[in-house]
């Protein structure tokens, strides 16, 4: 059998996290992390998912009970199949200060 060649891939997604609201209040941020990993595995076709510390801070900013309802992320897959999920950064216009 021939080995499949995995290409580098970078994509930006807005992930809806509304399904975490049916879980108990004291488990919502944990459920949000699980939902992000499931979404990344489905869309990037890889089982190795790594969530960056910056995205983790965004999810846990308001505590375990109140994670954001949606989050915009950048997913990068390297040649080995590892997917790194990080927050999508928007360049801010310095003239609007």
Secondary structure by P-SEA (a helix, b strand, c coil): cbbbbbcbbbbbbbcccccccccccccaaaaaaaaaaaaaaaaaccccccccaaaaaaaacccccccccbbbbbbbbccccbbbbbccccccccccc
